[in-house]
Amino acid sequence: MIERGATRIGLNNGGLTPSQLNGSTAKFVQLFSKMLGISLGCFAGMLPLVFLSPPKVEFTYEDLQVYNATFGPNGVTTQQFADMMESAAGGAVPRPGTSSPRLARRARW
């Protein structure tokens, strides 16, 4: 299909005879050219990915409820809230329904 399109726009096979076209060198050049064309096309197609903005933070329904009830009215931005939630993921603030070993030790005292 691509070869027919190339013939229609005036490109030719370089004056090779059918026996030369069936030779190993011509087949290698054809294969290499197809691989190079596909690779360059893939890189050109992925180029817009370089210019994408960073991914947006998604909150769970419970996190949104906490933000809207407590943090949003007090002027905390969603980015500040996301940063706080990310830093709390290390174990400083336990998530609802989970236990914290640090709090369990203090409860024994």
Helices and strands as residue ranges (DSSP letters): H 2-8, H 18-21, H 24-46, G 47-51, H 61-66, I 67-71, G 72-74, H 78-88, H 101-108
